Amino acid sequence: MILVVGGAGYIGSHLVKELVEKKQVIVLDNLSTGHRYLVDERAVFIQGDLGNRADLDAIFEKYPIKAVMHFAANSLVGESVVDPLKYYQNNVAATLTLLETMLKYNVKNFIFSSTAATYGIPNVELITEDYSTNPINPYGRSKLMVEQILADFASAYGLNYVALRYFNAAGAHESAEIGEDHNPETHLIPIVLQHLLGQRDKISVFGTDYDTPDGTCIRDYIHVTDLARAHILALEALLDGKKKTAIYNLGNGLGYSVKEVIETCEKVTGRKAVIEYTDRRPGDPARLVASSQKIYEELGWKAEYSLEEIIASAWKWHSRNAK
C-alpha cells in the first residue's frame, strides 16, 4: 500500500486519482487546505496530521506501507514571509516526524513534492537540476531543508527518495470531477477563469516592463495530470530498485508569459478579460522555466499537455463548479 500525505489537496488528489488505478492507496490529510470530496472513493481516507505521532503509528501499524508520497506542505510564498513559524513547523518539523516514523517501521521509499522555488532567482533560460539552490523565502527554504534532510537520511539510514521540483501546476482532471479549489486563490489561471465567470471584477497584471518579449513575466505551467504521472514514474523507479536517490525538475521547457496565459484563457472561453496593469511585485523574476531533460532521459517523462489543453481542462472544471 502507498501512503499519500496531503492527498486531499490539489496536486495530491490528482496523484491519487491516477495511482488508485495501479496501487492500493491510503490518504492522510488534515483538511486544513484540502477537501474531502477531492479524494477518490477507491482510496482509504484518514483525517489526521503528518506531525501527529499517534496518527502515523495507527496507520503504519495497521497497513503494510511500501512507500510514502508527501504533498502536505504549506505552499503560499507570501504567507511564508509573514508567518515563517507555520512553514518551518509543518514543512520541516512535521516532515521529520513522518520520516522518523517511516524509519521506525522500516519503510524506506519516499517521494517528495518539492519546488523550483529552491532555486531562488536563477539567471538562466532553462533551470537544470545542477543549478545552485538559493531560495529567497521561507517556503523555498523549508523545501530545500527537507531535500537536505532526505540526502542525509539516505546516507545514514538507507532511505530511498525522489524529490520533484516544479513551478506552476495547472489544469484539472479530464473528467472535471476534481480540479483546483484554493481559498484564497493565488494562481494565475484559476484567477483569470474566475474573472471570466464573473466571480472577480478584473485581473491584475503586476509589471509590464520585464525583459521579456511582451514585457510580462514568463512562467512554467504543467498540467496537474502530467505532474501526477511523473510522481508515479518516480515511485515505480524506487519500488523496482532502478533508483535509490534522485532530484528531478518537472517543466514544459517553454514558459508562457502572463499576457499569453490571459489571451489563451480568452481564446478558450470566448470571453474578454478586464485587465488592470500595475506595478511589479517585489521579488518577481522575469523568467522561471525548468528543464526536464534529466527525468526524460532517466524515466521517460515529459509534459504532454499544451497551454491551451491545460486551460480548457481548468475551464471545464471551473464552469461545472461555478456555483
C-alpha positions as a printed NumPy array, in Angstrom:
array([[  0.   ,   0.   ,   0.   ],
       [  1.09 ,   3.562,  -0.708],
       [  0.542,   6.329,   1.852],
       [ -0.171,   9.73 ,   0.315],
       [  0.034,  12.577,   2.82 ],
       [ -1.789,  15.662,   1.592],
       [ -3.84 ,  13.547,  -0.79 ],
       [ -6.922,  15.771,  -0.42 ],
       [ -5.115,  18.784,  -1.843],
       [ -4.956,  19.935,  -5.442],
       [ -1.897,  18.048,  -6.676],
       [ -2.247,  15.207,  -4.169],
       [ -5.821,  14.408,  -5.19 ],
       [ -4.867,  14.229,  -8.867],
       [ -1.984,  11.917,  -7.97 ],
       [ -4.366,   9.689,  -6.007],
       [ -6.839,   9.559,  -8.901],
       [ -4.071,   8.202, -11.156],
       [ -2.417,   5.993,  -8.536],
       [ -5.552,   4.077,  -7.491],
       [ -5.582,   2.575, -10.976],
       [ -2.345,   0.739, -10.094],
       [ -1.943,   0.559,  -6.313],
       [ -3.848,   0.424,  -3.044],
       [ -3.771,   3.939,  -1.632],
       [ -4.202,   5.449,   1.828],
       [ -4.675,   9.209,   2.076],
       [ -3.735,  11.112,   5.244],
       [ -4.869,  14.742,   5.256],
       [ -5.864,  17.206,   7.974],
       [ -8.166,  19.067,   5.531],
       [ -6.674,  22.429,   6.53 ],
       [ -6.399,  23.34 ,   2.849],
       [ -7.544,  20.112,   1.167],
       [-11.082,  18.904,   0.521],
       [-12.569,  15.53 ,   1.337],
       [-14.63 ,  15.499,  -1.871],
       [-11.467,  15.584,  -3.989],
       [-10.263,  12.192,  -2.696],
       [-11.043,   9.261,  -4.993],
       [-13.512,   6.915,  -3.293],
       [-11.262,   3.93 ,  -4.049],
       [ -8.639,   5.245,  -1.629],
       [ -8.757,   4.775,   2.147],
       [ -9.142,   8.235,   3.696],
       [ -7.88 ,   9.086,   7.18 ],
       [ -8.222,  12.567,   8.644],
       [ -5.105,  13.282,  10.642],
       [ -1.791,  15.101,  10.654],
       [  1.653,  14.099,   9.421],
       [  3.141,  15.719,  12.519],
       [  0.992,  13.657,  14.886],
       [  2.86 ,  10.519,  16.002],
       [ -0.324,   8.783,  17.151],
       [ -1.974,   9.286,  13.748],
       [  1.107,   7.942,  11.98 ],
       [  1.59 ,   4.961,  14.32 ],
       [ -2.03 ,   3.928,  13.813],
       [ -1.554,   3.873,  10.033],
       [  1.839,   2.143,   9.938],
       [  0.728,  -0.496,  12.467],
       [ -2.471,  -1.32 ,  10.583],
       [ -1.35 ,  -1.171,   6.93 ],
       [  1.662,  -2.666,   5.091],
       [  3.027,   0.628,   3.765],
       [  5.592,   0.215,   0.982],
       [  6.2  ,   3.908,   0.213],
       [  5.155,   7.392,   1.274],
       [  4.352,  10.291,  -1.075],
       [  4.407,  13.743,   0.511],
       [  2.121,  16.569,  -0.747],
       [  1.204,  18.045,   2.636],
       [  3.321,  21.22 ,   2.699],
       [  2.02 ,  24.729,   3.154],
       [  2.873,  26.491,  -0.092],
       [  1.959,  30.196,  -0.156],
       [  5.115,  32.245,  -0.633],
       [  3.651,  35.47 ,   0.766],
       [  2.244,  33.741,   3.828],
       [  5.598,  32.084,   4.471],
       [  7.231,  35.526,   4.731],
       [  4.596,  36.778,   7.175],
       [  4.368,  33.545,   9.204],
       [  7.617,  31.554,   8.827],
       [  6.937,  29.601,  12.034],
       [  3.955,  27.888,  10.4  ],
       [  6.106,  26.869,   7.428],
       [  9.041,  25.519,   9.406],
       [  6.727,  23.674,  11.803],
       [  4.652,  21.957,   9.127],
       [  7.02 ,  21.702,   6.19 ],
       [ 10.139,  20.75 ,   8.154],
       [  9.363,  19.625,  11.723],
       [  6.237,  17.615,  10.84 ],
       [  8.038,  16.051,   7.871],
       [ 10.808,  14.962,  10.253],
       [  8.182,  13.247,  12.402],
       [  6.901,  11.448,   9.316],
       [ 10.407,  10.359,   8.29 ],
       [ 11.181,   9.196,  11.83 ],
       [  8.023,   7.071,  11.795],
       [  8.989,   5.581,   8.438],
       [ 12.339,   4.506,   9.836],
       [ 10.624,   3.06 ,  12.912],
       [  8.515,   0.811,  10.665],
       [ 11.326,   0.164,   8.161],
       [  9.617,   1.949,   5.26 ],
       [ 12.416,   3.212,   3.036],
       [ 10.765,   4.687,  -0.102],
       [  9.809,   8.372,  -0.158],
       [  8.527,  10.643,  -2.936],
       [  8.784,  14.345,  -2.104],
       [  6.796,  17.068,  -3.825],
       [  9.407,  19.822,  -3.785],
       [  9.518,  23.118,  -5.618],
       [ 11.579,  25.063,  -8.113],
       [ 11.439,  27.863,  -5.514],
       [ 14.531,  26.144,  -4.103],
       [ 16.487,  27.856,  -6.917],
       [ 15.562,  31.398,  -5.881],
       [ 16.036,  33.793,  -8.808],
       [ 18.159,  31.967, -11.384],
       [ 19.6  ,  33.973, -14.243],
       [ 19.328,  31.333, -16.961],
       [ 16.966,  30.49 , -19.818],
       [ 16.365,  26.933, -18.563],
       [ 16.949,  25.825, -14.986],
       [ 18.667,  22.444, -14.65 ],
       [ 18.999,  20.351, -11.509],
       [ 22.66 ,  21.273, -11.029],
       [ 21.892,  24.994, -10.866],
       [ 22.748,  26.385,  -7.423],
       [ 19.923,  26.472,  -4.88 ],
       [ 19.368,  29.824,  -3.196],
       [ 15.732,  30.2  ,  -2.096],
       [ 14.577,  33.731,  -1.288],
       [ 11.635,  32.999,   1.041],
       [ 10.801,  30.682,   3.967],
       [  8.648,  28.459,   1.732],
       [ 11.535,  27.719,  -0.632],
       [ 13.955,  27.353,   2.275],
       [ 11.66 ,  24.906,   4.062],
       [ 11.517,  22.687,   0.964],
       [ 15.279,  22.823,   0.475],
       [ 15.784,  21.906,   4.143],
       [ 13.73 ,  18.76 ,   3.611],
       [ 15.727,  17.89 ,   0.486],
       [ 18.91 ,  18.197,   2.563],
       [ 17.395,  16.051,   5.318],
       [ 16.479,  13.411,   2.735],
       [ 20.048,  13.308,   1.441],
       [ 21.364,  12.855,   4.998],
       [ 18.79 ,  10.139,   5.747],
       [ 19.728,   8.335,   2.537],
       [ 23.365,   8.356,   3.547],
       [ 22.821,   7.39 ,   7.189],
       [ 19.717,   5.171,   7.117],
       [ 19.411,   3.881,   3.557],
       [ 16.321,   5.937,   2.732],
       [ 15.419,   5.862,  -0.972],
       [ 13.88 ,   9.082,  -2.223],
       [ 12.99 ,  11.158,  -5.264],
       [ 12.395,  14.905,  -4.926],
       [ 10.467,  16.59 ,  -7.745],
       [ 10.868,  20.325,  -8.303],
       [  8.303,  22.304, -10.294],
       [  6.679,  25.718, -10.51 ],
       [  3.065,  26.066, -11.601],
       [  0.701,  23.128, -11.545],
       [ -2.416,  23.967, -13.54 ],
       [ -5.485,  22.432, -15.152],
       [ -7.972,  19.863, -13.909],
       [ -8.69 ,  16.162, -14.334],
       [-10.159,  15.287, -17.725],
       [-13.347,  14.062, -16.023],
       [-13.841,  17.534, -14.45 ],
       [-14.635,  15.677, -11.22 ],
       [-11.687,  17.288,  -9.439],
       [ -9.739,  20.471, -10.028],
       [ -8.064,  23.456,  -8.4  ],
       [-10.   ,  24.638,  -5.346],
       [ -7.921,  27.011,  -3.208],
       [ -9.089,  29.619,  -0.717],
       [ -7.615,  32.13 ,  -1.172],
       [ -6.758,  31.501,  -4.814],
       [ -3.33 ,  32.832,  -5.773],
       [ -2.631,  31.103,  -9.119],
       [ -2.958,  32.967, -12.392],
       [ -5.029,  30.557, -14.499],
       [ -7.855,  29.97 , -11.988],
       [ -7.904,  33.692, -11.146],
       [ -8.381,  34.565, -14.83 ],
       [-11.065,  31.898, -15.265],
       [-12.905,  33.03 , -12.125],
       [-12.905,  36.561, -13.568],
       [-14.258,  35.299, -16.902],
       [-17.013,  33.504, -14.982],
       [-17.979,  36.789, -13.312],
       [-16.565,  35.885,  -9.903],
       [-13.912,  38.66 ,  -9.971],
       [-14.217,  42.21 , -11.284],
       [-10.847,  42.283, -13.044],
       [ -7.393,  40.748, -13.356],
       [ -4.286,  42.496, -12.074],
       [ -1.074,  42.148, -14.091],
       [  1.973,  43.012, -11.999],
       [  4.609,  44.628, -14.206],
       [  4.769,  45.135, -17.964],
       [  8.385,  46.274, -18.248],
       [ 10.266,  42.998, -17.757],
       [ 12.983,  41.939, -20.177],
       [ 10.678,  39.517, -21.979],
       [  9.1  ,  39.661, -25.476],
       [  5.838,  41.232, -24.248],
       [  7.102,  42.795, -21.001],
       [  5.268,  40.439, -18.631],
       [  6.726,  37.631, -16.52 ],
       [  7.294,  34.213, -18.096],
       [  6.466,  31.127, -16.064],
       [  6.429,  27.353, -16.468],
       [  2.955,  25.735, -16.433],
       [  2.383,  21.984, -16.261],
       [ -0.892,  20.087, -16.306],
       [ -1.554,  18.552, -12.91 ],
       [ -2.093,  15.123, -14.514],
       [  1.355,  15.347, -16.123],
       [  2.723,  16.037, -12.642],
       [  0.828,  13.096, -11.174],
       [  2.233,  10.745, -13.789],
       [  5.78 ,  11.959, -13.106],
       [  5.341,  11.172,  -9.409],
       [  4.106,   7.674, -10.257],
       [  7.079,   7.043, -12.563],
       [  9.382,   8.137,  -9.735],
       [  7.575,   5.847,  -7.292],
       [  7.876,   2.875,  -9.642],
       [ 11.594,   3.602, -10.121],
       [ 12.088,   3.366,  -6.344],
       [  9.924,   0.269,  -5.881],
       [ 11.634,  -1.51 ,  -8.787],
       [ 15.086,  -0.655,  -7.438],
       [ 16.023,   1.413, -10.503],
       [ 16.67 ,   4.472,  -8.351],
       [ 17.994,   4.99 ,  -4.832],
       [ 18.032,   8.791,  -4.77 ],
       [ 17.224,  11.43 ,  -7.373],
       [ 16.178,  15.052,  -7.819],
       [ 14.247,  15.968, -10.955],
       [ 12.805,  19.149, -12.408],
       [  9.354,  18.958, -13.959],
       [  8.754,  21.64 , -16.564],
       [  7.403,  22.232, -20.043],
       [ 10.726,  23.686, -21.178],
       [  8.944,  26.596, -22.896],
       [  7.398,  29.049, -20.489],
       [  4.422,  31.308, -21.123],
       [  4.038,  34.996, -20.335],
       [  1.232,  36.416, -18.221],
       [ -0.232,  38.04 , -21.349],
       [ -0.069,  34.754, -23.256],
       [ -1.911,  32.97 , -20.454],
       [ -4.659,  35.602, -20.344],
       [ -5.031,  35.606, -24.142],
       [ -5.259,  31.813, -24.194],
       [ -7.925,  31.916, -21.482],
       [ -9.869,  34.401, -23.614],
       [ -9.486,  32.167, -26.676],
       [-10.629,  29.01 , -24.853],
       [-13.62 ,  30.661, -23.187],
       [-14.63 ,  33.094, -25.917],
       [-14.804,  35.853, -23.309],
       [-12.88 ,  39.107, -22.9  ],
       [-10.993,  39.982, -19.723],
       [-10.833,  43.311, -17.921],
       [ -7.148,  43.819, -17.125],
       [ -5.552,  46.247, -14.68 ],
       [ -1.843,  46.815, -15.303],
       [  0.009,  47.692, -12.137],
       [  3.493,  47.822, -10.645],
       [  5.84 ,  44.864, -10.315],
       [  5.675,  42.779,  -7.17 ],
       [  8.952,  42.705,  -5.198],
       [ 10.982,  39.555,  -5.841],
       [  9.231,  38.544,  -9.069],
       [ 11.877,  37.363, -11.549],
       [ 11.314,  37.958, -15.263],
       [ 11.611,  34.31 , -16.3  ],
       [ 11.33 ,  30.993, -14.484],
       [ 11.351,  27.927, -16.733],
       [ 12.638,  24.473, -15.787],
       [ 14.414,  21.931, -17.959],
       [ 13.03 ,  18.393, -17.712],
       [ 15.733,  16.768, -19.818],
       [ 17.086,  14.72 , -16.91 ],
       [ 13.802,  12.994, -15.996],
       [ 13.074,  12.437, -19.695],
       [ 16.405,  10.676, -20.172],
       [ 16.193,   8.621, -16.964],
       [ 12.466,   7.881, -16.541],
       [ 10.972,   8.778, -19.916],
       [  8.719,  11.561, -18.626],
       [  7.809,  14.718, -20.484],
       [  4.92 ,  17.166, -20.282],
       [  2.174,  16.133, -22.697],
       [ -0.448,  18.89 , -22.32 ],
       [ -0.254,  22.229, -24.161],
       [ -1.198,  25.517, -22.506],
       [ -4.497,  25.538, -24.399],
       [ -5.298,  21.998, -23.193],
       [ -4.361,  22.935, -19.627],
       [ -6.699,  25.928, -19.683],
       [ -9.511,  24.031, -21.441],
       [ -9.49 ,  21.371, -18.706],
       [ -9.47 ,  24.051, -16.   ],
       [-12.336,  25.904, -17.697],
       [-14.395,  22.72 , -17.82 ],
       [-13.864,  22.228, -14.089],
       [-14.497,  25.862, -13.084],
       [-17.591,  26.128, -15.306],
       [-19.001,  22.956, -13.794],
       [-18.345,  24.146, -10.244],
       [-19.091,  27.857, -10.632],
       [-22.   ,  27.689,  -8.203]])
